Amino acid sequence: MIALDPDLVPPGEPLVVLLSGGRDSVCLLDCAVAVGARVTALHVNHGLRDEAGEDERHCARLCDRLGVALAVERPRWDGRGNLQAWGREVRYAAAHRLDGLIATGHTATDQAETILYRLAASPGRRALLGMAPREGRVVRPLLARTREETAAHCRERGLEWRDDASNDDPRFARTRVRSGLVAELRRVHPAAEANAVRTAELLREEAEVLDGVVETALAGRDRIALDHLAALPRALARLIVRRLAEDAAGGLCPRAANRLDDVLALDDGALDLGDGARAVVEDGVLRIAPTPPLPARSG
């Protein structure tokens, strides 16, 4: 039996469990009920697979067995944009409309996949940080457990789950990471996933220290003299550029730090850093502002 950390899932507090019907979310729902949280399950039926209706009915039966209220959303994709990104957006948007913390069934297996995927897709230490156990209202109570452990929990409790065949579709990059890279890591060492989780935990602790150094260097300011920036260790200077960019843009700016040399070469001018941030140097002082909108096209 898996026991959840009460700091992530406080007994007696409202909790929204994202319930797909798969082994991880079924395990999470059962464990959250056992902790004594006031649980509402949320199932999002995207209607993309022939089995979607049975997935929804399975979740309804499970919630009835566990005495949990079930909320169901049935959005429909318009065919535009990235399908997986759209799916995530509608799930979290629906969850945020409900009361309480939002619990997801991400496991150590997902953590290893996330780290490997981000390492391949973008450079920088953020890739190694993986997913945090808590981010805002979102909690991931199973992050230290593998999929094998969640399956074992479900079997022990006599809980059935649904398998989504699209999770094995090699057209998706994450599927290739799961079936290829993660499988090979397990062959190298059986504790590969646990080691990935622990590495992410340690790096997150160290990232907090680095964030404190950045705050000290900025001393509460939203700008910095270029000569001061140039005199700092390059690693710290990159972190400062990224912090200023993300504060200005209001979101992640992974490309900003890589533009340090271009920023230092600015002579009273402006430079787009990407991701909605623009570096501006005036009288030798750097500030970063949101990228202004493009002018409206005439005619």
C-alpha positions as CSV (number, residue, x, y, z in Angstrom):
1,M,0.0,0.0,0.0
2,I,1.2,3.5,-0.9
3,A,0.9,6.2,1.7
4,L,0.8,9.8,0.6
5,D,2.8,12.7,2.2
6,P,0.2,14.6,4.3
7,D,2.2,17.8,3.6
8,L,1.2,17.4,-0.1
9,V,-2.3,15.9,0.5
10,P,-3.5,17.4,3.8
11,P,-6.2,15.3,5.6
12,G,-9.6,17.1,5.6
13,E,-8.6,19.6,2.9
14,P,-10.3,19.8,-0.5
15,L,-8.4,18.0,-3.3
16,V,-9.0,17.7,-7.0
17,V,-7.6,14.5,-8.4
18,L,-7.0,14.4,-12.1
19,L,-8.4,11.0,-13.0
20,S,-7.8,9.5,-16.4
21,G,-8.6,6.0,-15.4
22,G,-5.0,4.8,-15.8
23,R,-3.1,2.9,-13.1
24,D,-1.3,6.0,-11.7
25,S,-4.4,8.2,-11.3
26,V,-6.5,5.3,-10.0
27,C,-3.8,4.6,-7.4
28,L,-3.6,8.3,-6.5
29,L,-7.4,8.6,-6.1
30,D,-7.5,5.6,-3.7
31,C,-4.5,6.9,-1.7
32,A,-6.0,10.4,-1.4
33,V,-9.3,8.9,0.0
34,A,-7.3,6.8,2.5
35,V,-5.4,10.0,3.7
36,G,-8.8,11.6,4.5
37,A,-8.7,14.4,2.0
38,R,-12.0,15.8,0.8
39,V,-11.6,14.5,-2.7
40,T,-13.3,15.5,-6.0
41,A,-12.2,13.5,-9.1
42,L,-12.0,15.3,-12.4
43,H,-12.1,13.3,-15.6
44,V,-11.7,15.0,-18.9
45,N,-13.2,13.1,-21.8
46,H,-11.4,14.6,-24.9
47,G,-13.4,12.3,-27.2
48,L,-10.4,11.5,-29.2
49,R,-10.5,7.7,-29.0
50,D,-13.1,5.1,-29.5
51,E,-12.5,4.0,-25.9
52,A,-13.1,7.4,-24.4
53,G,-16.7,6.7,-23.4
54,E,-15.7,3.5,-21.6
55,D,-12.9,5.4,-19.9
56,E,-15.4,7.8,-18.5
57,R,-17.8,5.1,-17.4
58,H,-14.9,3.3,-15.7
59,C,-14.0,6.4,-13.7
60,A,-17.7,6.8,-12.7
61,R,-17.8,3.2,-11.4
62,L,-14.5,3.7,-9.5
63,C,-15.7,7.0,-7.9
64,D,-19.0,5.3,-6.9
65,R,-17.0,2.5,-5.2
66,L,-14.8,4.9,-3.4
67,G,-17.5,7.4,-2.5
68,V,-15.9,10.2,-4.4
69,A,-17.7,13.0,-6.3
70,L,-16.8,13.0,-10.0
71,A,-16.7,16.0,-12.3
72,V,-16.6,15.4,-16.0
73,E,-15.5,17.8,-18.8
74,R,-16.0,17.0,-22.5
75,P,-14.1,19.5,-24.5
76,R,-13.6,19.0,-28.2
77,W,-10.4,19.8,-30.1
78,D,-10.8,22.1,-33.2
79,G,-7.8,20.5,-34.9
80,R,-5.5,23.6,-34.5
81,G,-2.2,23.6,-32.6
82,N,-0.5,20.9,-30.7
83,L,-2.9,18.1,-29.6
84,Q,-1.0,17.1,-26.4
85,A,-0.5,20.7,-25.3
86,W,-4.2,21.4,-25.9
87,G,-5.1,18.4,-23.8
88,R,-2.9,19.6,-20.9
89,E,-4.4,23.1,-21.1
90,V,-8.0,22.0,-20.9
91,R,-7.3,19.6,-18.1
92,Y,-5.6,22.1,-15.9
93,A,-8.1,24.9,-16.8
94,A,-11.0,22.6,-15.7
95,A,-9.1,21.7,-12.5
96,H,-8.5,25.3,-11.6
97,R,-12.2,26.0,-11.8
98,L,-12.7,23.6,-8.8
99,D,-11.8,24.1,-5.2
100,G,-8.7,22.8,-3.6
101,L,-5.2,21.6,-4.4
102,I,-4.9,19.8,-7.8
103,A,-3.2,16.3,-7.6
104,T,-1.7,14.6,-10.6
105,G,-0.5,11.1,-10.9
106,H,3.0,11.8,-12.1
107,T,5.4,9.2,-11.0
108,A,9.2,8.7,-10.8
109,T,8.9,7.1,-14.3
110,D,7.3,10.3,-15.6
111,Q,10.1,12.3,-13.8
112,A,12.8,10.4,-15.6
113,E,11.0,10.8,-18.9
114,T,10.6,14.6,-18.3
115,I,14.2,15.1,-17.5
116,L,15.4,13.2,-20.6
117,Y,12.9,14.9,-22.9
118,R,13.9,18.4,-21.7
119,L,17.6,17.6,-22.0
120,A,17.0,16.7,-25.6
121,A,14.7,19.6,-26.3
122,S,16.5,22.5,-24.6
123,P,19.8,23.2,-22.8
124,G,20.2,24.5,-19.3
125,R,19.8,23.4,-15.7
126,R,16.0,23.6,-15.8
127,A,15.9,20.4,-17.7
128,L,17.6,18.6,-14.8
129,L,15.2,20.1,-12.2
130,G,12.3,18.0,-13.6
131,M,8.9,18.4,-12.0
132,A,8.5,19.8,-8.5
133,P,6.4,18.0,-5.9
134,R,4.4,21.2,-5.6
135,E,3.9,24.1,-8.0
136,G,1.3,26.6,-6.9
137,R,-1.9,24.6,-6.5
138,V,-0.6,21.5,-8.3
139,V,0.8,18.7,-6.2
140,R,2.4,15.4,-7.4
141,P,2.2,13.0,-4.4
142,L,3.5,10.0,-6.4
143,L,6.6,11.5,-7.8
144,A,8.9,9.2,-5.8
145,R,7.0,6.0,-6.9
146,T,7.3,4.1,-10.1
147,R,4.6,2.8,-12.4
148,E,5.3,-0.7,-11.2
149,E,4.5,0.4,-7.6
150,T,1.3,2.1,-8.6
151,A,0.2,-1.0,-10.5
152,A,1.1,-3.2,-7.5
153,H,-1.0,-1.0,-5.2
154,C,-4.0,-1.2,-7.6
155,R,-3.7,-5.0,-7.7
156,E,-3.5,-5.3,-4.0
157,R,-6.6,-3.2,-3.6
158,G,-8.5,-4.9,-6.4
159,L,-8.7,-1.7,-8.4
160,E,-8.9,-2.0,-12.2
161,W,-7.5,0.6,-14.5
162,R,-7.7,1.5,-18.2
163,D,-4.7,1.4,-20.5
164,D,-4.5,4.2,-23.1
165,A,-3.0,2.8,-26.3
166,S,-1.9,6.3,-27.4
167,N,0.7,6.2,-24.6
168,D,2.5,3.6,-26.7
169,D,2.2,5.5,-30.0
170,P,5.8,6.1,-31.3
171,R,4.6,9.2,-33.2
172,F,4.9,11.1,-29.8
173,A,8.4,12.0,-28.6
174,R,7.6,11.2,-25.0
175,T,6.6,7.7,-26.0
176,R,10.0,7.2,-27.7
177,V,11.7,8.5,-24.6
178,R,9.7,6.1,-22.5
179,S,10.1,3.0,-24.6
180,G,13.7,3.7,-25.6
181,L,15.8,5.8,-23.2
182,V,14.1,5.0,-19.9
183,A,14.1,1.3,-20.7
184,E,17.8,1.4,-21.5
185,L,18.5,3.4,-18.3
186,R,16.8,0.6,-16.3
187,R,19.1,-1.9,-17.9
188,V,22.1,0.2,-16.8
189,H,20.8,0.4,-13.3
190,P,17.5,-0.8,-11.8
191,A,17.3,2.3,-9.6
192,A,17.6,4.7,-12.6
193,E,14.2,6.3,-12.0
194,A,14.8,6.7,-8.2
195,N,18.2,8.3,-9.0
196,A,16.6,10.7,-11.4
197,V,14.1,11.8,-8.8
198,R,16.8,12.2,-6.1
199,T,19.0,14.2,-8.5
200,A,16.1,16.6,-9.3
201,E,15.4,17.0,-5.6
202,L,19.1,17.9,-4.9
203,L,19.3,20.3,-7.9
204,R,16.1,22.0,-6.8
205,E,17.6,22.7,-3.4
206,E,20.7,24.0,-5.0
207,A,18.6,26.1,-7.4
208,E,17.1,27.9,-4.4
209,V,20.6,28.9,-3.3
210,L,21.4,30.2,-6.8
211,D,18.1,32.2,-6.8
212,G,19.1,33.8,-3.5
213,V,22.5,34.8,-5.1
214,V,20.7,36.4,-8.0
215,E,18.4,38.3,-5.7
216,T,21.4,39.6,-3.7
217,A,23.1,40.7,-6.9
218,L,20.0,42.6,-8.0
219,A,19.3,44.0,-4.6
220,G,15.7,44.5,-5.3
221,R,16.3,46.4,-8.6
222,D,14.8,45.6,-12.0
223,R,17.9,46.7,-13.8
224,I,21.7,46.4,-13.6
225,A,24.7,48.4,-14.9
226,L,26.3,46.6,-17.9
227,D,29.8,47.0,-16.5
228,H,28.6,45.4,-13.2
229,L,27.0,42.6,-15.2
230,A,30.2,42.1,-17.2
231,A,32.3,41.9,-14.0
232,L,30.3,39.1,-12.5
233,P,31.0,35.4,-13.1
234,R,29.4,34.4,-16.4
235,A,27.2,31.8,-14.8
236,L,25.7,34.4,-12.4
237,A,25.4,37.0,-15.2
238,R,23.4,34.5,-17.3
239,L,21.1,33.8,-14.4
240,I,20.5,37.6,-13.8
241,V,19.6,38.1,-17.5
242,R,17.2,35.2,-17.3
243,R,15.6,36.5,-14.1
244,L,15.1,40.0,-15.5
245,A,13.7,38.5,-18.7
246,E,11.2,36.2,-16.9
247,D,10.1,39.0,-14.6
248,A,9.4,41.2,-17.6
249,A,7.7,38.6,-19.7
250,G,5.8,37.0,-16.9
251,G,6.9,33.5,-17.9
252,L,9.8,31.2,-18.8
253,C,12.4,32.7,-21.1
254,P,14.8,29.8,-21.7
255,R,16.7,31.5,-24.6
256,A,17.5,34.8,-22.7
257,A,20.5,33.5,-20.8
258,N,22.2,32.3,-24.0
259,R,22.1,35.9,-25.3
260,L,24.5,37.2,-22.6
261,D,27.3,38.2,-25.0
262,D,24.8,40.0,-27.3
263,V,23.4,41.9,-24.3
264,L,26.9,42.9,-23.1
265,A,27.7,44.2,-26.6
266,L,24.6,46.5,-26.6
267,D,25.4,50.2,-26.8
268,D,22.3,52.1,-25.9
269,G,19.9,50.0,-27.9
270,A,17.4,47.2,-27.8
271,L,17.6,43.5,-28.5
272,D,14.8,41.0,-28.7
273,L,15.7,38.0,-26.5
274,G,12.8,35.8,-27.6
275,D,9.9,34.4,-25.5
276,G,8.4,37.9,-25.1
277,A,11.4,39.7,-23.6
278,R,13.4,42.6,-25.0
279,A,16.8,43.9,-23.5
280,V,17.1,47.6,-23.4
281,V,20.3,49.5,-22.6
282,E,20.2,53.2,-21.8
283,D,23.2,55.1,-20.4
284,G,25.0,51.8,-19.7
285,V,22.2,50.3,-17.7
286,L,20.3,47.1,-18.7
287,R,16.7,46.6,-18.1
288,I,14.4,44.1,-19.8
289,A,10.9,44.9,-20.9
290,P,8.1,42.9,-22.6
291,T,8.5,42.7,-26.4
292,P,6.2,45.4,-27.8
293,P,3.4,44.1,-30.1
294,L,3.9,44.3,-33.8
295,P,2.3,47.4,-35.4
296,A,-1.0,46.8,-37.0
297,R,-0.8,46.2,-40.8
298,S,-2.5,48.9,-42.8
299,G,-4.9,48.0,-45.6
